[in-house]
Amino acid sequence: MWLWWRDGRSWPVGLIGATALVLYGVIPTYQAAHFGRVYAAYGGAFVVLSLLWGAAVDRIAPDRYDVVGAGLCLVGVAVIMYAPRAA
């Protein structure tokens, strides 16, 4: 979407981006686990993948605060997903 909206790429690029965004929002609803937990884990993964995307595609290396923040997100995901809970 960004390439179409901001960089003036052709409409098929925008359509592919829009489809990806819709799937990004719909896929977590099909998980068997608790939706809120799955979506929280999805969000943590999104933060990390966003930084990796920025490094690989935009050539913007994450700084130490980005790395620490991403690590905190992953720790939060682990707590949300794997904390012992009463059945």
N, C-alpha and C positions, 0 to 999 in steps of 0.2 A: 504494500500500500504506500509506504513511504516513497519508494522509487517513482511510483506513478504520481502521487500527490505533490511531492516536493521537487522531484527531478525531471518531471515532464515525460516520463516514459509512456509507452503506448497503453491503451486501455486493457489489453490482455494481461499485462503485468499487474495492473490494479485489480483485475478480476481474480487472478491467482492469489494476490495478497488478501483480498476480502474473503475468499474461500478459506484460506489458512486461518484467518482470525475467527471466522465462524466455527471452524472445527476446533480451534483452541478453546473456545468457550463451551462447546457441546460435549467434547470427549469426556471430560471429568464426570459428567452426569451419568455415564454408563458404568462407573466403577461400583463394585459390590460393597466396598467399605463405606464408612460414614462419610457423607458428602463433604461436610465442613473440613474434616481432616484431610481428605484427598485434595480438596481445593487449596488448602493451606500448604500442603506439600508441593503441589503444582506451582504455587506462587514462589516458594523458595527455590525450586528448580528454575523458574523463569528468571529470577534475579541473577543466578549464576550464569545461565545460558545467555542472558542479555550482555553481561560483561564479556563473555567469550566471543559473542557475535561482534561486539564493538572492537575487540582486539583483532579478530580475524578479518572482518570485512571493512570496518571503518578505520582500521589501523590506529586505534586509540587504546594504548596499553592501560590496564587498570593500575591505579596506584595502590599503596599499602592499605589505605582506608577502604577502597573498593574490595580488596581481597579479604580484609577483616570483616567487613559488613556481609560479604557473601558467605564467609565461614559461619558467622552468627546466624544467618538465615538457614544454613544447612543444619546447624545444631538445633535451631528451633524446629525444623522439619522432623529431625530425629526424635525430639521430645514429644511432639504432637503425635507422630505415627507409632512410636514404640514404647511409650510410657505404659507401665503396667496399670491395667484398669480392672475394676470388678466386672465380671461378666453379666 
